Amino acid sequence: MKGDLFALSVAKDGEYSNLLIKRPEYRELVTFAKCKREPIYNWFYYKEGYSGELVWNLLRELNIEKNSTVLDPFCGTGNTLLACKQVGYNAIGFDILPLSVFVSNTKLQEGYDLELLHEKIREITRLKFGETRLKWPDLKFIDIRKSFSRYARKDILFFKERIMEIEDEKIRNFMLLSLLSIVIPSSNIKRDGGVLKIVKKRHLPPVRHLFKNKLKRMYRDLKRARPFPRGTVAEARLGDARSLPLRPESVDACITSPPYLNWVDYTKVYGLELALLVGPEEIEVLRKRSIRSHVGAECRRRIGLRSKRMEEILDKISEKPGFVKHPQVVEGYFDDMYMSMRSIHRSLKEGGKVALVVGNVCLPSITIDTDLILAELAEDIGFRVKEILVANARWCDVYGIRKERPVRESILIMEK
Ligand SMILES: C[S@@+](CC[C@H](N)C(=O)[O-])C[C@H]1O[C@@H](n2cnc3c(N)ncnc32)[C@H](O)[C@@H]1O
């Protein structure tokens, strides 16, 4: 991180700004970059994920004892859970999306019958193309016909139908994850920030070619993987971070990253893969239930709680013509984050530590210091905010708007 960008990212007046500590060694680790090269972590591309190495560093930095239970209330594709399980920590994760929970739990599976898996891979990859009874649903946010060639569209469903016939649950999950991971690479879709764009890709490989290669790579990862330490339990469950179904004071630590306030709607960005797991009506419901970081989420409860910094931001935004929905989203986001942090606080044992990875927001002429606002809200809940590790400070890449200051990506370190 260039020193001056960090300095420029800090507003002059800032309460809690004294807690900001430059930690450029975390810059790459808070992104998905390292996962792309790591076995198992790279089984499903989840741009919003962070690396296992980040989790191992935080476990050390927070002095979390082995065999403790670590919570990730926004577990995404389960990288916290996997990293914990690999080094002897128990972990429990929650996510609102069935896709995330499925991917997480499949990455955590152990005790495969490798011979049977090998045989099933050979069987399925030798199948000739056949008809299928399955159909793609009509999705409001993307045109399936334009998203795939006719062959790709059918082939994905054909393989899904064959996979669902497999009796062995672990092998079935393994193969379904492999299929989900090649949906975008076999389509005419590009994920662009928060949206899916239909583009003409040149030399699009056939579904069966991508599927076979992915299965082979995943199988190789399993053969080479070290067994998980004995007795550690890690699991993802469907659940809402704002009301975690956990007993009070039942977890030792929390390492997590909520959705950033960047208008990204996960039910759209991962909508094609979701559509292979749940119906279109359920996708609409999930959109409404997700954290209010985008306009599609529904306002369920208003806390109406304000921090001084938030008041200032909301005033600035309200003055902007054309920002009709922005105040609602910003207010909703911090209400939801308040509820989530309160739920984490309740589940955490006394003295339990939290690492919360968050990104700040860049709007025309306005910077929202999410890290500092969350620090204020966290103290209101009863956390002691120890430090805010700044992994990155950069000029945001939204083209053509006036930028006030560089934005930070930070890790809030707190204690109950
Ligand atoms: C930044 S991602 C987490 C990525 C994760 N750290 C990883 O490495 O894969 C945030 C996650 O929060 C989930 N989410 C959104 N609203 C939620 C809610 N109300 N409760 C729980 N999870 C939610 C999203 O589905 C998304 O997977």
The ligand as an SDF file (V2000), in Angstrom:
LIG
                    3D

 27 29  0  0  0  0  0  0  0  0999 V2000
  -18.4270  -11.0830    1.5390 C   0  0  0  0  0  0  0  0  0  0  0  0
  -19.3810  -12.5470    1.3640 S   0  0  0  0  0  0  0  0  0  0  0  0
  -18.5350  -13.6660    2.4360 C   0  0  0  0  0  0  0  0  0  0  0  0
  -17.4170  -14.3690    1.7280 C   0  0  0  0  0  0  0  0  0  0  0  0
  -16.6820  -15.3870    2.5860 C   0  0  0  0  0  0  0  0  0  0  0  0
  -15.8290  -14.7490    3.5770 N   0  0  0  0  0  0  0  0  0  0  0  0
  -15.8260  -16.3130    1.7020 C   0  0  0  0  0  0  0  0  0  0  0  0
  -14.5970  -16.3390    1.8670 O   0  0  0  0  0  0  0  0  0  0  0  0
  -16.4120  -16.9840    0.8180 O   0  0  0  0  0  0  0  0  0  0  0  0
  -20.8440  -12.1450    2.2530 C   0  0  0  0  0  0  0  0  0  0  0  0
  -21.8700  -13.2590    2.3380 C   0  0  0  0  0  0  0  0  0  0  0  0
  -22.9710  -12.7880    3.1330 O   0  0  0  0  0  0  0  0  0  0  0  0
  -24.1260  -13.4780    2.7050 C   0  0  0  0  0  0  0  0  0  0  0  0
  -25.3350  -12.8240    3.2480 N   0  0  0  0  0  0  0  0  0  0  0  0
  -26.0750  -11.8080    2.7520 C   0  0  0  0  0  0  0  0  0  0  0  0
  -27.0950  -11.5300    3.5790 N   0  0  0  0  0  0  0  0  0  0  0  0
  -27.0000  -12.3850    4.6370 C   0  0  0  0  0  0  0  0  0  0  0  0
  -27.7400  -12.5690    5.8330 C   0  0  0  0  0  0  0  0  0  0  0  0
  -28.8210  -11.8450    6.1090 N   0  0  0  0  0  0  0  0  0  0  0  0
  -27.3390  -13.5210    6.6910 N   0  0  0  0  0  0  0  0  0  0  0  0
  -26.2580  -14.3080    6.4250 C   0  0  0  0  0  0  0  0  0  0  0  0
  -25.5180  -14.1760    5.2950 N   0  0  0  0  0  0  0  0  0  0  0  0
  -25.8720  -13.2120    4.4250 C   0  0  0  0  0  0  0  0  0  0  0  0
  -23.9940  -13.4640    1.1810 C   0  0  0  0  0  0  0  0  0  0  0  0
  -24.7820  -14.4820    0.6080 O   0  0  0  0  0  0  0  0  0  0  0  0
  -22.4850  -13.6850    1.0190 C   0  0  0  0  0  0  0  0  0  0  0  0
  -22.2170  -15.0490    0.7980 O   0  0  0  0  0  0  0  0  0  0  0  0
  1  2  1  0
  2  3  1  0
  2 10  1  0
  3  4  1  0
  4  5  1  0
  5  6  1  0
  5  7  1  0
  7  8  2  0
  7  9  1  0
 10 11  1  0
 11 12  1  0
 11 26  1  0
 12 13  1  0
 13 14  1  0
 13 24  1  0
 14 15  1  0
 14 23  1  0
 15 16  2  0
 16 17  1  0
 17 18  1  0
 17 23  2  0
 18 19  1  0
 18 20  2  0
 20 21  1  0
 21 22  2  0
 22 23  1  0
 24 25  1  0
 24 26  1  0
 26 27  1  0
M  CHG  2   2   1   9  -1
M  END
$$$$
